[in-house]
Amino acid sequence: MATPNVAELRLQALAIFEAGVAAADPARAVQQYLRADAKQLSIRLNDGCLRTGSWSKIHLIAFGKAACAMAEAAQAIIPASLLTDSGLVVTNYENVQDIPGLDVMGAGHPLPDVAGLIAAKRIAERVRAARVGELVLVLVSGGGSALLPYPVASVSLQEKSDTTRLLLASGANINEINCVRKHLSQLKGGGLARLAPPADVHALVLSDVLGDELSAIASGPTVADDTCYADAVELLKNKGIWDKVPNSVQLHLQQGQLGLQQETPKANDPIFNTVGHSLIGGNTQSLQAMIAAAQRQSYQTECYSTQLCGEARQVAEQFVQAARRIDCPLALLAGGETTVTLQGNGLGGRNQEMALAFALAAQSQGLSGQWVFLSAGTDGRDGPTDAAGGLVDADSLWRMQALGMNPLAALDNNDAYHALQCSDDLVMTGATGTNVADLQLLLIDPHFNKTL
C-alpha cells in the first residue's frame, strides 16, 4: 500500500482506536448474556451454560464507568414485573444520564468523594434487604473501586482517599492498590457478596484489568479475595509510604494482622455457594477489534502485547526498540495498563506520559521512516485530565519546541498534558461510557523518506 501522509496516518490511527472503543460497547455485551421471558431470567455463563432461575424479584445494581449503558440494557431485557424499585446505578460524573426507571448517581473518580459514599451505603442497604428466592444482579465495570467507597468504621473517607492518592503516586499497579483498598472497605474484596445471603447473586463484569482477573475488577465486590492484611501492610512498606498513610489506616491494618478485624472472605466461604459471575468483555476484545480495523485499512498487523504493563516511560522506550526492528509498513498494536511514579507536579496521565516518552525515545534512538503513535484510555479520561491520551508523530517535538515547550523537562515534571496540548497531540474523545483499560497503536513505514 502507498504510505499516507502524516495527517492521513493520524486520522487512521484515531479511527482504529475508535473501533477498539466501540468493541467495548457495554450495552451490547449485556444483551449477549441476558435472556428473559415473563417468568424467569437466564444468564449466560462463560462456559456456555445458562444459569436460569424463577426469582421472585431481581435487584438491579450497577457501578462503574459503563454502569448507565449496562443497567439500561439489562432493564430493557428483564420484565418490569420481576424488577424491584428503581435500579441503583453509580457512575462518574461525566457519564451520568437521566434514565427512566433507574436511579443514577454520580460520584468521584479516580479519588472517591462523599457522593460515592452515600451511593455505596444505599447499595449496601438494598443488598441487605434481598430475601431468599430473589436475585441481586450486579453489573460491574472499571472505575467501580473509586466510585463505591464504603470505608471501615474506623477510617474516614478522607483518610481512605489520602491512602489511595499515595498509592497512585507511588506507581502501584491496580492489583496492589486494590489489595489495600479491599482491607479498608466494607464492600470490596467480596464484601458486597457477604451482605446478600440468603438471596442469590450474579455479577456481569466488564473488565478493565490485565488478564481479566475478576477479583481485581472494581476490587472484586462479589469475588473471594486471596490477599490478607499482612499483604497490604507489606505493600505499603515496600512502596515507602507506610509512614505517610493516616494513623487510622495503619492501626486498622495492624489489628487485621493480629486477627482483631474480620478478614475479607476467601474462596471456601459458603457465601459464594450462591454467587455467580460472567465476564462479558474486556481489553482483549477491543485489541482484536483494532487489529481487524487496521487490516481493513490494508495494514499488515502485529500484536506487541496483550498485557502491556510497567512504568509508562520505560514501556515507551521498549516500544520504540521494537519499532526499530520493523522492516516493512506495519500496524503494531497493544493493550494493557501502565503506571506512572510521580516525580514532578505537572498534569497528565499514563497514556499522555507514554506518548510523550515515545516521541522522545524515537528521537534519541533514531526511529526512521514515517510513523504515528497513539496511547489512550478507552474511558476517554487519562488521569485527572479531560484527554483520553496522546497521538504523536515524528514532528511532535519540533512543534512543542517551536512554541517554547521543553518536552524532556515536561516529561521529567510529569507534565505531558501541557506538552501534548502545545503540539496539538492530545486525544480528546470525551467520556465514552465504557472502560476496558488502555490501547496503543503504532502505524509505521520504516522506509519512507519525507524529503523525497
C-alpha positions in Angstrom: 0.0 0.0 0.0 1.1 3.6 -0.6 2.1 5.3 2.6 -0.4 8.0 3.6 0.8 11.4 4.6 1.1 12.2 8.4 -2.3 13.8 8.5 -3.9 10.8 7.0 -2.0 8.5 9.3 -3.3 10.4 12.3 -6.9 10.1 11.1 -6.4 6.4 10.5 -4.9 5.9 14.0 -7.9 7.6 15.6 -10.3 5.5 13.5 -8.6 2.3 14.6 -8.7 3.4 18.2 -12.4 4.2 17.9 -13.0 0.7 16.6 -11.4 -0.6 19.8 -13.7 1.6 22.0 -16.8 0.5 20.0 -16.0 -3.1 20.6 -16.3 -2.5 24.4 -19.9 -1.4 24.0 -21.4 -2.3 27.4 -25.0 -2.5 26.2 -24.2 -5.0 23.5 -22.2 -7.0 26.0 -25.1 -7.2 28.4 -27.5 -8.1 25.7 -25.4 -11.1 24.8 -25.5 -12.5 28.3 -29.1 -12.0 29.4 -32.3 -13.6 28.2 -35.7 -13.4 29.9 -39.4 -14.3 29.5 -42.4 -13.3 31.6 -41.4 -15.7 34.4 -37.7 -16.2 34.5 -34.3 -14.8 33.7 -31.4 -16.8 32.1 -27.8 -15.7 32.4 -25.1 -16.9 30.1 -22.0 -18.3 31.8 -18.5 -18.2 30.4 -18.5 -22.0 29.8 -21.5 -21.6 27.5 -24.1 -22.9 30.0 -27.0 -21.0 31.4 -27.9 -20.0 34.9 -31.7 -19.9 35.0 -33.9 -19.1 37.9 -37.5 -18.3 38.6 -36.6 -15.5 41.0 -39.5 -13.6 42.5 -37.6 -10.4 42.5 -34.5 -9.0 40.8 -32.5 -6.2 42.5 -30.6 -4.4 39.7 -27.4 -2.7 40.8 -24.7 -1.2 38.6 -21.5 0.6 39.3 -18.5 1.7 37.2 -17.9 3.9 34.2 -20.1 1.7 32.0 -22.9 1.4 34.6 -25.5 3.5 32.8 -25.3 1.6 29.5 -25.2 -1.8 31.2 -28.1 -1.0 33.5 -30.3 0.4 30.7 -29.6 -2.7 28.6 -30.5 -5.0 31.5 -33.6 -3.1 32.4 -34.8 -3.4 28.8 -34.4 -7.2 28.9 -35.8 -8.0 32.4 -39.6 -7.9 32.7 -40.7 -5.0 34.8 -42.8 -7.4 37.0 -39.5 -9.0 38.2 -37.6 -5.8 38.9 -37.8 -4.2 42.4 -37.9 -0.5 42.8 -35.7 1.7 40.6 -32.3 0.1 39.8 -29.4 1.7 41.6 -26.6 3.0 39.3 -23.4 4.7 40.3 -21.0 6.2 37.7 -18.5 9.0 37.3 -20.0 12.5 36.8 -19.1 12.7 33.1 -21.2 9.6 32.3 -24.3 10.4 34.3 -27.5 10.1 32.3 -31.2 10.5 33.2 -32.7 7.1 32.5 -36.3 6.4 33.4 -36.7 3.6 35.9 -33.1 3.9 37.1 -31.8 5.9 40.0 -28.5 7.2 38.5 -26.0 8.7 41.0 -22.7 10.5 40.1 -19.6 10.0 42.2 -15.9 10.9 42.2 -13.2 9.2 40.2 -10.3 8.5 40.4 -10.5 9.7 44.0 -13.6 8.9 46.0 -16.0 11.5 47.3 -18.9 11.9 49.7 -21.4 11.3 46.9 -19.8 7.9 46.3 -20.1 7.1 50.0 -23.8 7.9 50.0 -24.3 5.8 47.0 -22.4 2.9 48.5 -24.5 3.0 51.6 -27.7 2.9 49.6 -26.5 -0.1 47.6 -25.4 -1.9 50.8 -28.9 -1.3 52.2 -30.6 -2.6 49.0 -28.4 -5.8 49.1 -29.1 -6.4 52.8 -32.9 -6.2 52.0 -32.8 -9.0 49.4 -34.5 -12.2 50.5 -34.4 -15.9 49.8 -35.7 -16.6 46.3 -34.5 -13.2 45.0 -31.6 -12.3 42.8 -29.1 -9.4 43.2 -27.9 -8.7 39.7 -24.7 -6.7 39.9 -23.3 -5.0 36.8 -19.7 -4.2 37.3 -17.3 -2.1 35.2 -14.0 -0.4 35.6 -13.8 2.5 38.0 -16.1 0.8 40.5 -13.5 0.9 43.2 -13.3 4.6 43.4 -17.0 5.2 42.7 -18.2 2.9 45.5 -16.2 3.9 48.7 -17.5 2.4 51.9 -14.6 2.5 54.4 -14.5 0.5 57.6 -15.9 2.4 60.6 -12.5 3.4 62.0 -11.2 5.0 58.7 -12.8 8.2 57.3 -13.5 8.7 53.6 -10.8 11.4 53.5 -8.2 9.1 55.2 -9.0 6.3 52.7 -8.8 8.9 49.8 -5.4 10.1 51.1 -4.2 6.5 51.1 -5.4 5.9 47.5 -3.7 9.1 46.4 -0.4 8.0 48.0 -0.7 4.6 46.2 -1.4 6.2 42.9 1.6 8.5 43.2 3.9 5.6 44.3 3.4 3.8 41.0 1.4 1.0 42.5 -0.4 -1.1 39.9 -4.2 -1.8 40.1 -3.8 -5.1 41.9 -1.6 -3.5 44.6 -3.9 -0.6 45.0 -6.9 -3.0 45.3 -5.1 -5.1 47.9 -5.1 -2.2 50.3 -8.5 -0.9 49.4 -10.1 -4.3 50.0 -8.9 -4.3 53.5 -10.1 -0.8 54.2 -13.6 -1.4 52.7 -16.9 -2.9 53.7 -17.9 -3.7 50.1 -14.7 -4.5 48.2 -13.0 -7.9 48.2 -16.2 -9.9 48.5 -17.8 -7.5 51.0 -20.9 -7.0 48.8 -21.4 -10.7 48.4 -21.2 -11.1 52.2 -24.2 -8.8 52.6 -26.5 -10.7 50.2 -27.4 -14.1 51.8 -30.0 -15.6 51.7 -30.5 -14.1 48.3 -28.7 -15.3 45.1 -26.1 -13.0 43.5 -24.8 -12.9 39.9 -22.4 -10.3 38.5 -21.9 -9.4 34.9 -18.4 -8.0 34.7 -16.8 -5.7 32.0 -13.1 -6.0 32.6 -10.6 -3.1 32.7 -7.7 -5.1 34.1 -4.9 -7.2 32.7 -5.8 -10.9 32.5 -9.4 -10.1 33.3 -8.9 -11.2 36.9 -12.4 -10.9 38.5 -11.1 -10.2 42.0 -9.2 -7.1 40.6 -12.1 -5.5 38.6 -13.6 -2.8 40.8 -11.8 -4.5 43.7 -14.0 -7.7 43.3 -17.0 -6.8 45.5 -18.6 -10.2 44.7 -15.4 -12.2 44.4 -13.3 -14.1 47.0 -10.1 -12.3 48.0 -6.9 -14.2 48.1 -4.9 -11.3 49.8 -4.7 -10.6 53.5 -4.0 -7.8 55.9 -0.3 -8.7 56.0 0.0 -8.3 52.2 -1.5 -4.8 52.5 1.0 -3.8 55.2 3.9 -5.2 53.4 2.9 -3.4 50.2 2.7 0.0 51.8 6.1 -0.5 53.4 7.7 -1.7 50.1 6.3 1.4 48.3 7.8 3.6 51.0 4.5 5.1 52.1 3.7 3.2 55.3 4.7 6.2 57.5 2.8 8.6 55.2 -0.7 6.9 55.4 -3.1 8.1 58.1 -2.6 6.6 61.6 -6.2 5.1 61.4 -5.2 3.1 58.3 -2.1 1.8 60.0 -4.0 0.8 63.1 -6.8 -1.0 61.2 -4.4 -2.9 59.1 -2.2 -3.9 62.1 -5.3 -5.0 64.0 -6.2 -7.1 61.0 -2.8 -8.8 61.1 -3.5 -9.7 64.7 -6.9 -11.2 63.9 -8.8 -8.4 65.6 -10.5 -7.3 62.4 -12.6 -9.5 60.1 -10.7 -10.8 57.1 -12.1 -10.5 53.6 -14.0 -13.6 52.6 -11.9 -16.4 51.0 -12.8 -18.9 48.3 -14.0 -21.6 50.8 -16.5 -19.2 52.4 -20.1 -20.7 52.0 -21.4 -17.3 51.0 -20.0 -17.9 47.5 -22.2 -21.0 47.0 -25.0 -18.8 45.6 -22.8 -16.3 43.8 -22.1 -16.5 40.1 -20.1 -14.4 37.6 -20.0 -13.8 33.9 -17.1 -12.0 32.2 -18.8 -10.1 29.4 -16.0 -8.1 27.8 -12.5 -6.7 28.2 -9.4 -5.3 26.7 -8.6 -8.3 24.6 -11.8 -7.9 22.6 -11.0 -4.3 22.0 -7.5 -5.1 20.9 -8.8 -7.7 18.5 -11.2 -5.1 17.0 -8.4 -2.7 16.5 -6.4 -5.3 14.7 -9.3 -6.0 12.4 -9.8 -2.3 11.7 -6.1 -1.9 10.8 -6.4 -4.9 8.5 -9.4 -3.4 6.8 -7.2 -0.3 6.1 -4.8 -2.7 4.3 -2.2 -2.7 7.1 -0.1 -5.8 8.0 -0.6 -6.1 11.7 1.4 -7.4 14.7 0.4 -7.6 18.3 3.1 -6.2 20.5 1.5 -7.1 23.8 -1.9 -8.1 25.2 -0.9 -7.3 28.7 1.2 -4.1 28.4 2.3 -3.0 31.9 5.1 -1.3 33.7 6.3 2.3 34.1 4.9 4.3 31.2 8.2 5.9 30.3 10.1 2.7 30.2 7.4 0.9 28.3 7.5 3.6 25.7 11.3 3.2 25.3 10.8 -0.6 24.8 8.1 0.0 22.3 10.5 2.2 20.2 13.1 -0.5 20.4 10.6 -2.9 18.9 9.6 -0.4 16.3 13.3 -0.1 15.2 13.3 -3.7 14.2 10.3 -3.4 11.9 11.3 -3.7 8.2 8.0 -3.2 6.4 4.9 -1.0 6.7 3.1 -2.2 9.7 0.5 -1.6 12.4 1.9 -2.6 15.8 -0.8 -2.8 18.5 -1.0 -3.4 22.2 -3.4 -3.3 25.1 -3.0 -3.1 28.9 -2.3 -0.5 31.5 0.9 1.1 32.5 1.7 3.1 35.7 3.4 6.4 36.5 5.6 7.1 39.5 5.1 10.8 40.2 8.3 12.8 40.5 7.0 16.3 39.4 3.9 18.4 39.9 2.7 18.6 36.3 -0.5 17.5 34.7 -1.1 14.3 32.7 -1.9 10.6 32.8 -0.2 7.4 32.0 -1.2 7.4 28.3 -0.1 11.0 27.8 3.2 10.3 29.5 3.7 7.2 27.3 3.0 9.2 24.1 5.4 12.0 25.1 8.1 9.4 26.2 7.6 7.6 22.9 8.3 10.8 20.9 11.4 11.5 22.9 12.7 7.9 22.7 12.0 7.8 18.9 14.2 10.9 18.5 17.0 9.6 20.8 17.0 6.1 19.3 16.8 7.4 15.7 13.5 5.8 14.7 13.4 6.2 10.9 10.6 6.5 8.4 7.1 7.9 8.8 5.1 7.0 11.9 2.4 8.0 14.3 2.0 6.5 17.8 -1.2 6.6 19.9 -1.8 5.6 23.5 -5.2 6.3 25.0 -7.7 5.1 27.6 -10.9 3.5 26.4 -12.9 5.5 29.0 -11.9 8.8 27.4 -10.2 10.0 30.7 -6.5 9.7 31.2 -5.5 10.6 34.8 -7.0 13.8 36.2 -7.4 15.3 32.8 -10.0 15.8 30.0 -7.9 13.9 27.5 -8.0 10.2 26.6 -4.3 10.1 25.8 -1.9 11.3 23.2 -1.2 10.8 19.5 2.4 11.8 18.4 4.4 11.8 15.2 7.9 12.5 14.1 7.3 16.3 14.2 5.7 16.5 17.6 8.8 17.5 19.5 9.5 20.2 16.9 6.0 21.6 17.3 6.5 21.7 21.1 9.8 23.4 20.9 8.6 25.9 18.3 6.2 27.2 20.9 8.8 27.3 23.7 8.0 24.0 25.4 10.9 21.7 26.5 9.5 18.2 26.1 12.1 16.4 28.2 11.6 18.9 31.1 7.8 18.3 30.7 8.3 14.6 30.9 10.5 14.8 34.0 7.8 17.0 35.6 5.1 14.6 34.7 3.6 17.4 32.6 2.7 15.5 29.4 -0.7 17.2 29.2 0.7 20.7 28.5 3.4 19.4 26.2 0.9 17.5 24.1 -1.5 20.3 24.2 1.2 22.6 22.9 1.8 20.3 19.9 -1.9 19.6 19.3 -1.3 15.9 20.1 -4.0 15.3 22.8 -6.6 12.7 22.0 -9.9 14.2 23.1 -12.9 11.8 22.9 -15.0 12.9 25.9 -16.3 10.3 28.3 -17.1 7.1 26.3 -19.4 5.3 28.7 -17.1 2.3 28.9 -13.8 1.3 30.3 -11.6 -1.7 29.3 -8.2 -0.2 30.2 -5.8 1.3 27.5 -4.9 0.7 23.9 -1.7 1.5 22.0 -1.1 1.7 18.2 1.9 2.5 16.1 1.5 3.0 12.3 4.9 3.0 10.6 6.6 2.8 7.2 10.3 2.4 8.1 11.5 3.2 4.6 9.5 6.3 3.9 11.7 9.3 3.2 9.7 12.5 3.7 12.4 14.6 1.9 11.6 13.0 -1.4 
